Amino acid sequence: MEVINKSKVKTIVRKIVILIILVCSSFLISCSDNNQIAIDYSEKVNELEVGEFFSLSKILSGTNVYYETTNTNVIVVEGYYCKAMAEGEAILIAKDIFGNTIKKYLVRVIGDDLNDLEIIGSERLEVGESTTYALSKNINSENLMWESNNPNIAVVENGKVTGISSGIVTIKVSLINNSNIYATKQILVTNSTYNGYLNNQYQDFTEVVDLSSLEGILEPIIKKSKTFTIGVNVYTKNFSEVRLSSTGTAVIYKRNAVSVDGSISSDITDDTIYYQYYAITAKSVVNNASFVTIYYNNSEINAEVIAVDSKVDIGVIRFTSKDYFSVATFGDSDALKTGEFVVALGNSYGSEYPNSASLGIVSYDSRYVATDTDNDSVNDWDALYIQHDAAVGEGSSGGALVNMKGEVIGINSLMISDEKIDNMAFAIPINLVMELVELLEQGIVPTRPLLLISVVSVKDILKNDYLLEYYPLPEGVKSGFYVAEVTEGGVGSAAGMQVGDIIIEFDGQKISYTYELRMMLNEVIIGSNEEHLIVVNRNGTLITLKVVF
């Protein structure tokens, strides 16, 4: 007869109960999740020490993803990096561009090594402002030594940092008994305080232009333009590191007055304590900014990016100041003629050469340039520009192109740099800019109608035997666009468009160039359900298709 060991039985029962609890807990966690996505509990991959970070994959299961965390106290995500902040657990969630959950990871953070000490707090501080910064570890303040690498910009005492002047300063904290254990933090100090009285009385530019000589015209034009042109500094940060990544220029187009009671009006009164400004700049300047400032007269103040256009190189920023700036006056870019004199204003190479001005002429009043707006190395937009030969240096993007009346007729966007080309610059026409600004200042990014098809110009096919082999053309076709690809579910697909069709007309107008089609599409109102007729040549037969946006 077999003798049963009660101790072994208890041990077996206990293991079975623990196993059931673990299974049930895992099941409940999985089933309670709205997306029904199982969590990966691989401890080997997902266990971190405090302060450790690792890179994240941009693609999972063939899908582009981004990441979120359920507990930012434990782990933080910046771009495609995950960093452990404190002991505990958090769920790292990978999502596709539509917000659908692709995968979840359980991340455990362990350890409390003082070598991973961090300074916690804002990366920005105002001149005259004091802020006390915390540490990621609980350490007696008597054991700490705080230092500033530049007391002219900011001073620190027992973790309390006070801004002295504009600039970037590094604050360091270390253990008194072990200087090898320390933490640093970069802080941007800006001068945008506006409490109290206004710094100066307001005055707009009213000087009479002397038309007797070119010198008499240019000097007041440039002087006036400088009153509404400001510099833009773009800062990026990676965890606690802050750096000045690029510079640009902006044009002030709106000014509001803010009163003591906080009310905002376009009228300046005795109760006005500071001003609120809106400025136009280039999307390429501020698009990837962590934060931005504007600078003038050796002062640097905080600004915020309201919105940038998805296709046109335009963005809107806003800032407040007790200094008075003039607001730009605008001309009619549609009336611009090739050969007119223009002046380009900007900050060449940033703050090294601020308020630079250059003279040129309009080389071509309406030039369409194919542009890659989503950085996939494929031109997906035909942008309208004013081509001119006024010198535009690096740092002048977003600056004004001004006519001989002192009116802004364009916003400088890009220049072509090549040893075979001299002073070939492009500005976005101001009439187009102001249409977009009305939406962008409200945080609305314009949506363009798209056929969701890929096309190849017939003219390009006829010039290239290689293309002609892959894109055969019906006899007699000399212009239009060969449809190389049709996206299923798109507007073009819904209208019955097929690969091999050649688009030759849109709403009764013949089209030979991509910008002509783009111009017509820009007149379409998305969601209007209006019908538009597109004529295609399909194997030598003309067919009219109806597209609805």
C-alpha positions as CSV (number, residue, x, y, z in Angstrom):
1,M,0.0,0.0,0.0
2,E,1.4,3.4,-1.0
3,V,1.9,6.0,1.7
4,I,0.8,9.5,0.8
5,N,3.1,12.3,1.9
6,K,0.7,15.1,3.2
7,S,3.5,17.8,2.7
8,K,3.9,16.9,-0.9
9,V,0.2,17.0,-1.5
10,K,0.0,20.5,0.0
11,T,2.8,21.6,-2.2
12,I,1.2,20.2,-5.3
13,V,-2.2,21.8,-4.5
14,R,-0.5,25.1,-3.8
15,K,1.3,25.1,-7.2
16,I,-2.0,24.2,-9.0
17,V,-3.9,27.1,-7.3
18,I,-1.1,29.6,-8.2
19,L,-1.1,28.3,-11.8
20,I,-4.9,28.7,-12.0
21,I,-4.7,32.2,-10.6
22,L,-2.0,33.2,-13.1
23,V,-3.9,31.8,-16.0
24,C,-7.2,33.5,-14.9
25,S,-5.4,36.8,-14.3
26,S,-3.8,36.6,-17.8
27,F,-7.2,35.7,-19.3
28,L,-9.0,38.6,-17.5
29,I,-6.4,41.1,-18.6
30,S,-6.7,40.0,-22.2
31,C,-10.5,39.8,-22.2
32,S,-11.0,43.1,-20.4
33,D,-9.0,44.9,-23.1
34,N,-11.3,46.5,-25.7
35,N,-9.1,45.7,-28.6
36,Q,-8.7,42.0,-27.6
37,I,-4.9,42.2,-28.1
38,A,-2.9,39.8,-26.1
39,I,-0.1,41.2,-24.0
40,D,3.4,39.9,-24.5
41,Y,4.8,38.9,-21.1
42,S,8.3,38.0,-22.2
43,E,10.4,39.2,-19.2
44,K,13.7,38.7,-21.0
45,V,12.8,41.3,-23.6
46,N,10.7,43.7,-21.6
47,E,12.6,44.0,-18.3
48,L,14.5,47.3,-17.9
49,E,16.5,49.0,-15.2
50,V,15.8,52.5,-14.1
51,G,17.4,54.9,-16.6
52,E,17.8,52.3,-19.3
53,F,16.3,53.0,-22.7
54,F,16.0,51.1,-26.0
55,S,14.9,51.7,-29.5
56,L,11.5,50.6,-30.8
57,S,10.7,49.1,-34.2
58,K,8.9,51.4,-36.6
59,I,7.2,48.5,-38.4
60,L,5.4,45.5,-36.8
61,S,3.8,42.8,-39.0
62,G,4.4,44.9,-42.0
63,T,2.5,47.9,-40.5
64,N,4.0,51.3,-39.6
65,V,3.3,51.9,-35.9
66,Y,3.7,54.5,-33.2
67,Y,3.8,53.8,-29.4
68,E,2.0,54.9,-26.3
69,T,2.4,54.0,-22.6
70,T,-0.2,53.5,-19.9
71,N,2.1,54.8,-17.1
72,T,4.5,57.7,-17.9
73,N,5.8,57.6,-14.4
74,V,7.3,54.2,-15.1
75,I,8.3,54.5,-18.8
76,V,8.2,57.4,-21.3
77,V,8.1,57.2,-25.1
78,E,9.7,59.8,-27.3
79,G,9.5,58.9,-31.0
80,Y,10.9,55.4,-31.3
81,Y,12.7,55.3,-28.0
82,C,11.4,54.0,-24.7
83,K,13.1,55.0,-21.4
84,A,12.6,53.6,-17.9
85,M,11.9,56.3,-15.4
86,A,11.0,54.5,-12.1
87,E,10.4,51.1,-10.7
88,G,7.0,49.5,-11.6
89,E,5.1,48.1,-14.5
90,A,3.5,49.7,-17.6
91,I,2.0,48.5,-20.8
92,L,3.7,49.7,-24.0
93,I,1.1,49.9,-26.8
94,A,2.0,49.8,-30.5
95,K,-0.7,51.4,-32.7
96,D,-1.1,51.9,-36.5
97,I,-1.8,55.3,-38.1
98,F,-5.5,54.8,-37.5
99,G,-5.1,54.3,-33.8
100,N,-5.7,50.6,-33.9
101,T,-3.8,48.5,-31.4
102,I,-1.3,46.2,-33.1
103,K,0.5,44.8,-30.1
104,K,1.1,45.3,-26.3
105,Y,4.1,44.7,-24.2
106,L,4.3,44.4,-20.4
107,V,7.4,46.4,-19.4
108,R,8.8,45.9,-15.9
109,V,11.3,48.4,-14.5
110,I,13.6,47.3,-11.7
111,G,16.5,48.7,-9.7
112,D,17.1,52.0,-8.1
113,D,20.7,52.8,-9.0
114,L,21.7,56.3,-8.1
115,N,23.9,56.4,-11.3
116,D,20.5,56.8,-13.1
117,L,19.8,60.1,-11.3
118,E,17.7,62.6,-13.3
119,I,16.5,66.2,-12.9
120,I,12.8,66.5,-13.4
121,G,11.2,69.7,-14.6
122,S,10.5,72.0,-17.6
123,E,13.0,72.6,-20.3
124,R,12.0,76.3,-20.5
125,L,12.2,79.1,-18.0
126,E,11.5,82.8,-18.2
127,V,14.0,85.6,-17.3
128,G,13.2,86.6,-13.7
129,E,11.2,83.4,-13.1
130,S,12.3,80.9,-10.4
131,T,11.4,77.2,-10.5
132,T,12.4,74.4,-8.1
133,Y,13.4,71.2,-9.9
134,A,12.9,67.7,-8.5
135,L,15.0,64.6,-8.7
136,S,14.1,61.1,-9.9
137,K,15.5,59.7,-6.6
138,N,14.6,60.5,-3.1
139,I,17.9,61.9,-1.8
140,N,18.5,64.2,1.2
141,S,19.1,67.7,-0.1
142,E,22.0,68.0,2.4
143,N,23.9,65.4,0.3
144,L,23.5,67.3,-3.0
145,M,25.5,70.0,-4.7
146,W,23.8,72.1,-7.4
147,E,25.7,74.1,-10.1
148,S,25.0,76.2,-13.2
149,N,27.5,76.2,-16.0
150,N,26.6,79.8,-16.8
151,P,25.4,82.0,-13.9
152,N,24.9,84.9,-16.4
153,I,21.9,82.9,-17.9
154,A,20.6,81.1,-14.8
155,V,21.6,80.5,-11.2
156,V,20.6,77.6,-9.0
157,E,20.4,77.1,-5.2
158,N,19.2,73.9,-3.6
159,G,17.4,73.0,-6.8
160,K,15.7,76.4,-7.3
161,V,16.7,77.8,-10.7
162,T,16.3,81.5,-11.5
163,G,16.5,82.8,-15.1
164,I,18.9,85.8,-15.5
165,S,19.1,86.3,-19.3
166,S,18.2,84.6,-22.6
167,G,20.1,81.5,-23.6
168,I,20.7,77.8,-22.9
169,V,22.1,76.8,-19.6
170,T,23.1,73.4,-18.1
171,I,22.1,72.7,-14.5
172,K,24.1,70.0,-12.7
173,V,23.4,68.2,-9.4
174,S,25.9,65.7,-7.9
175,L,26.4,63.9,-4.6
176,I,28.7,65.7,-2.3
177,N,30.4,62.5,-1.2
178,N,30.6,61.0,-4.7
179,S,31.0,63.4,-7.7
180,N,30.7,60.5,-10.1
181,I,27.0,60.3,-9.4
182,Y,25.4,63.3,-11.0
183,A,22.6,64.5,-13.3
184,T,22.4,67.4,-15.8
185,K,19.6,69.2,-17.5
186,Q,19.6,71.8,-20.2
187,I,17.2,74.7,-19.8
188,L,16.2,77.3,-22.4
189,V,15.8,80.7,-20.7
190,T,13.7,83.2,-22.7
191,N,12.7,86.8,-22.1
192,S,8.9,87.0,-22.7
193,T,7.6,88.4,-19.4
194,Y,4.8,91.0,-20.0
195,N,3.5,92.0,-16.6
196,G,3.4,95.7,-15.9
197,Y,3.5,98.5,-18.3
198,L,4.3,98.3,-22.0
199,N,7.9,98.6,-22.9
200,N,7.4,101.3,-25.5
201,Q,4.8,103.5,-27.0
202,Y,3.4,102.2,-30.2
203,Q,4.1,103.8,-33.5
204,D,3.6,102.5,-37.0
205,F,5.9,103.3,-39.9
206,T,4.6,106.5,-41.6
207,E,7.7,107.8,-43.5
208,V,6.9,109.3,-46.9
209,V,8.6,107.4,-49.8
210,D,10.9,109.5,-52.0
211,L,10.4,108.3,-55.6
212,S,13.1,110.5,-57.1
213,S,15.8,107.8,-56.9
214,L,16.1,104.1,-56.3
215,E,18.1,104.8,-53.1
216,G,15.2,106.9,-51.9
217,I,12.8,104.1,-52.5
218,L,14.8,101.1,-51.1
219,E,15.8,102.6,-47.7
220,P,12.3,103.3,-46.4
221,I,11.0,100.0,-47.8
222,I,13.7,98.0,-46.0
223,K,13.2,100.1,-42.8
224,K,9.5,99.5,-42.8
225,S,9.8,95.8,-43.6
226,K,12.2,95.2,-40.6
227,T,9.4,96.4,-38.2
228,F,7.3,93.3,-39.0
229,T,10.0,90.8,-39.7
230,I,11.2,88.6,-36.8
231,G,13.6,85.7,-36.4
232,V,12.5,82.1,-35.4
233,N,14.6,79.7,-33.4
234,V,13.6,76.1,-33.5
235,Y,14.6,73.8,-30.6
236,T,14.4,70.0,-30.4
237,K,14.8,67.8,-27.4
238,N,15.7,64.1,-26.8
239,F,14.7,63.3,-23.3
240,S,16.5,66.0,-21.2
241,E,18.8,67.3,-24.0
242,V,17.7,70.6,-25.6
243,R,19.4,72.0,-28.7
244,L,19.0,74.7,-31.2
245,S,18.3,72.8,-34.4
246,S,17.5,75.4,-37.0
247,T,16.6,79.1,-37.6
248,G,14.1,80.9,-39.8
249,T,12.1,84.0,-40.3
250,A,8.5,85.1,-39.8
251,V,6.2,87.9,-40.9
252,I,3.8,89.4,-38.4
253,Y,0.3,89.7,-40.0
254,K,-2.0,90.3,-37.0
255,R,-1.8,92.1,-33.6
256,N,-4.3,92.0,-30.8
257,A,-4.3,94.0,-27.5
258,V,-4.7,92.1,-24.2
259,S,-6.2,94.1,-21.3
260,V,-5.8,93.8,-17.6
261,D,-9.0,91.7,-17.3
262,G,-7.7,89.3,-20.0
263,S,-10.0,90.4,-22.8
264,I,-8.5,90.4,-26.3
265,S,-9.3,93.1,-28.8
266,S,-7.8,94.7,-32.0
267,D,-8.0,98.1,-30.3
268,I,-5.3,99.4,-28.0
269,T,-6.6,101.1,-24.9
270,D,-5.2,102.5,-21.6
271,D,-5.9,99.0,-20.1
272,T,-3.7,97.2,-22.6
273,I,-0.9,95.4,-20.8
274,Y,0.6,93.3,-23.6
275,Y,0.1,92.3,-27.2
276,Q,-0.7,89.0,-28.9
277,Y,0.8,88.5,-32.3
278,Y,0.3,86.1,-35.2
279,A,3.1,85.5,-37.7
280,I,3.5,83.6,-40.9
281,T,6.6,81.4,-41.4
282,A,7.6,78.4,-43.5
283,K,6.4,74.9,-42.6
284,S,9.9,73.6,-43.3
285,V,11.2,75.9,-40.5
286,V,8.9,74.8,-37.6
287,N,7.4,71.4,-38.7
288,N,9.6,69.2,-36.5
289,A,10.1,71.6,-33.6
290,S,9.8,70.5,-30.0
291,F,9.2,74.2,-29.3
292,V,10.0,77.6,-30.9
293,T,11.0,81.1,-29.9
294,I,11.2,84.3,-31.8
295,Y,14.1,86.7,-31.5
296,Y,14.8,90.3,-32.1
297,N,17.2,92.9,-30.7
298,N,19.1,90.2,-28.7
299,S,15.8,89.2,-27.0
300,E,14.3,85.7,-27.3
301,I,10.7,85.0,-26.3
302,N,8.5,81.9,-26.3
303,A,6.2,81.2,-29.3
304,E,3.8,78.4,-30.2
305,V,3.1,76.7,-33.5
306,I,-0.6,76.9,-34.2
307,A,-0.7,74.8,-37.4
308,V,1.3,74.0,-40.6
309,D,-0.1,73.2,-44.0
310,S,0.3,69.7,-45.2
311,K,1.2,70.6,-48.8
312,V,2.2,74.3,-49.1
313,D,5.3,75.5,-47.2
314,I,3.4,77.7,-44.7
315,G,2.8,77.7,-41.0
316,V,1.4,80.1,-38.4
317,I,3.0,80.8,-35.0
318,R,1.7,82.9,-32.1
319,F,3.5,84.8,-29.4
320,T,2.9,87.5,-26.8
321,S,5.0,90.5,-25.9
322,K,4.8,93.9,-24.3
323,D,6.9,95.3,-27.2
324,Y,5.0,96.8,-30.1
325,F,5.6,95.4,-33.6
326,S,4.1,96.7,-36.8
327,V,1.9,94.5,-38.9
328,A,2.7,93.8,-42.5
329,T,0.7,95.3,-45.3
330,F,0.0,93.0,-48.3
331,G,-0.1,93.6,-52.0
332,D,-1.8,91.7,-54.8
333,S,0.4,88.8,-56.0
334,D,-2.0,88.1,-58.8
335,A,-1.1,91.5,-60.3
336,L,2.6,90.8,-60.2
337,K,4.5,91.1,-63.4
338,T,7.8,89.5,-64.5
339,G,10.6,92.1,-64.3
340,E,9.3,94.0,-61.3
341,F,11.8,94.9,-58.6
342,V,11.5,93.0,-55.3
343,V,13.3,93.0,-51.9
344,A,13.8,89.8,-49.9
345,L,14.0,90.2,-46.1
346,G,15.3,87.5,-43.7
347,N,17.9,86.3,-41.2
348,S,20.7,84.8,-43.2
349,Y,22.4,82.1,-41.2
350,G,20.0,82.9,-38.3
351,S,21.0,85.4,-35.6
352,E,24.5,85.8,-37.1
353,Y,23.2,88.1,-39.9
354,P,19.7,89.3,-38.9
355,N,17.5,91.7,-40.9
356,S,19.3,91.0,-44.1
357,A,17.9,92.5,-47.3
358,S,18.6,91.8,-50.9
359,L,17.3,93.3,-54.2
360,G,16.2,91.4,-57.2
361,I,13.5,91.1,-59.9
362,V,10.6,88.8,-60.5
363,S,12.1,86.2,-62.8
364,Y,8.7,84.5,-63.4
365,D,5.4,85.5,-61.8
366,S,3.8,82.1,-61.5
367,R,6.0,79.1,-61.5
368,Y,4.8,75.6,-60.6
369,V,7.4,73.4,-59.0
370,A,6.9,69.6,-58.3
371,T,7.5,69.0,-54.6
372,D,7.8,66.0,-52.3
373,T,5.6,67.0,-49.3
374,D,5.7,63.7,-47.3
375,N,9.4,62.9,-47.6
376,D,9.0,59.6,-49.5
377,S,11.3,60.8,-52.4
378,V,8.3,61.0,-54.7
379,N,6.9,64.4,-55.9
380,D,3.3,64.5,-54.8
381,W,2.4,68.1,-55.2
382,D,2.8,71.0,-57.7
383,A,3.3,74.1,-55.6
384,L,2.7,77.6,-57.0
385,Y,5.7,80.0,-56.5
386,I,6.9,83.4,-57.5
387,Q,10.4,82.9,-59.0
388,H,12.8,85.7,-58.3
389,D,16.6,86.3,-58.1
390,A,16.9,88.3,-54.8
391,A,19.5,86.4,-52.7
392,V,17.8,84.2,-50.0
393,G,20.2,82.7,-47.5
394,E,19.8,79.9,-45.1
395,G,17.7,81.1,-42.2
396,S,15.6,83.4,-44.4
397,S,12.9,80.8,-45.1
398,G,9.6,82.3,-44.0
399,G,10.8,85.9,-44.7
400,A,9.0,88.5,-46.7
401,L,9.3,89.2,-50.4
402,V,8.3,92.9,-50.7
403,N,7.4,95.1,-53.8
404,M,8.4,98.7,-54.3
405,K,5.4,99.9,-52.3
406,G,6.6,98.2,-49.2
407,E,3.8,95.5,-49.5
408,V,4.5,91.9,-48.9
409,I,3.7,89.9,-52.1
410,G,5.2,86.6,-51.1
411,I,6.8,84.4,-48.4
412,N,10.2,83.1,-49.3
413,S,10.2,79.3,-49.2
414,L,13.2,77.8,-51.0
415,M,16.1,78.4,-53.3
416,I,18.0,76.2,-55.8
417,S,21.7,75.8,-54.9
418,D,23.8,74.6,-57.7
419,E,27.1,75.7,-59.2
420,K,25.3,76.1,-62.5
421,I,22.6,78.3,-61.0
422,D,22.9,81.7,-59.3
423,N,20.1,83.3,-57.1
424,M,17.2,81.2,-58.2
425,A,14.7,81.6,-55.3
426,F,11.0,80.9,-54.9
427,A,8.3,82.6,-52.8
428,I,4.7,81.5,-52.1
429,P,2.3,84.2,-53.5
430,I,0.7,86.2,-50.7
431,N,-2.8,85.8,-52.1
432,L,-2.5,82.0,-51.6
433,V,-0.8,82.4,-48.3
434,M,-3.6,84.6,-46.8
435,E,-6.3,82.1,-47.9
436,L,-4.5,79.4,-46.0
437,V,-3.7,81.5,-43.0
438,E,-7.4,82.1,-42.2
439,L,-7.7,78.4,-41.6
440,L,-4.2,77.7,-40.0
441,E,-4.6,80.3,-37.3
442,Q,-7.7,78.4,-36.1
443,G,-5.7,75.2,-36.0
444,I,-7.4,73.9,-39.2
445,V,-5.2,72.1,-41.8
446,P,-6.7,72.4,-45.3
447,T,-7.6,69.1,-46.9
448,R,-7.0,68.8,-50.6
449,P,-9.2,66.7,-53.0
450,L,-7.2,63.7,-54.4
451,L,-8.1,61.3,-57.1
452,L,-5.9,58.7,-55.4
453,I,-4.3,57.6,-58.7
454,S,-0.7,57.6,-60.0
455,V,-0.1,59.2,-63.4
456,V,2.7,59.7,-65.8
457,S,2.8,62.7,-68.2
458,V,2.3,61.7,-71.8
459,K,4.9,64.2,-72.8
460,D,7.4,62.5,-70.6
461,I,6.5,59.1,-72.1
462,L,7.0,60.3,-75.6
463,K,10.5,61.6,-74.8
464,N,11.6,58.2,-73.3
465,D,11.5,54.9,-75.3
466,Y,11.9,53.1,-72.0
467,L,8.7,54.6,-70.6
468,L,6.9,54.1,-73.9
469,E,7.6,50.4,-73.6
470,Y,5.9,50.2,-70.2
471,Y,3.2,52.7,-70.9
472,P,1.9,52.1,-74.4
473,L,-0.1,55.0,-75.9
474,P,-3.0,54.9,-78.4
475,E,-2.1,56.2,-81.8
476,G,-2.3,60.0,-82.1
477,V,-2.1,60.8,-78.3
478,K,0.3,63.7,-77.7
479,S,-0.8,65.1,-74.3
480,G,-2.6,64.2,-71.1
481,F,-1.7,61.7,-68.3
482,Y,-1.3,58.0,-68.4
483,V,-3.0,56.3,-65.4
484,A,-0.3,54.0,-64.0
485,E,-2.0,53.0,-60.8
486,V,-5.5,53.3,-59.2
487,T,-6.0,53.0,-55.5
488,E,-8.9,50.8,-54.6
489,G,-11.6,52.6,-52.8
490,G,-10.4,56.1,-53.9
491,V,-12.3,58.7,-55.9
492,G,-10.8,57.7,-59.2
493,S,-11.6,54.0,-58.6
494,A,-15.2,54.8,-57.6
495,A,-15.5,56.7,-60.9
496,G,-14.4,53.7,-62.9
497,M,-10.9,54.8,-63.8
498,Q,-8.6,52.0,-65.0
499,V,-4.9,51.5,-65.4
500,G,-4.0,52.5,-69.0
501,D,-6.6,55.3,-69.2
502,I,-5.2,58.6,-70.4
503,I,-6.8,61.7,-68.8
504,I,-7.2,64.5,-71.3
505,E,-9.9,66.7,-69.9
506,F,-11.3,67.9,-66.5
507,D,-14.7,69.7,-66.5
508,G,-14.3,70.5,-70.2
509,Q,-10.8,71.9,-70.0
510,K,-7.9,70.1,-71.8
511,I,-4.9,69.5,-69.5
512,S,-1.3,69.0,-70.5
513,Y,0.6,69.6,-67.2
514,T,0.1,68.3,-63.7
515,Y,-0.2,71.7,-62.2
516,E,-3.2,72.4,-64.5
517,L,-5.0,69.4,-63.0
518,R,-3.9,70.4,-59.5
519,M,-5.3,73.9,-60.0
520,M,-8.7,72.5,-61.1
521,L,-8.8,70.1,-58.2
522,N,-8.1,72.9,-55.8
523,E,-11.4,74.5,-56.8
524,V,-13.3,71.4,-55.7
525,I,-15.0,71.4,-52.3
526,I,-14.6,68.2,-50.4
527,G,-17.9,66.9,-49.1
528,S,-20.0,69.0,-51.6
529,N,-21.0,65.8,-53.5
530,E,-20.7,67.8,-56.7
531,E,-20.1,65.8,-59.9
532,H,-17.1,66.6,-62.0
533,L,-16.5,65.2,-65.5
534,I,-13.2,63.6,-66.5
535,V,-12.6,62.6,-70.1
536,V,-10.2,59.7,-70.6
537,N,-8.9,58.0,-73.7
538,R,-9.3,54.2,-73.2
539,N,-7.7,52.2,-75.9
540,G,-8.5,54.9,-78.5
541,T,-12.1,55.5,-77.3
542,L,-13.1,58.7,-75.4
543,I,-15.0,57.9,-72.3
544,T,-16.5,60.4,-69.8
545,L,-16.3,59.5,-66.1
546,K,-18.1,61.2,-63.3
547,V,-16.2,61.8,-60.1
548,V,-17.7,62.9,-56.8
549,F,-15.7,64.4,-53.9
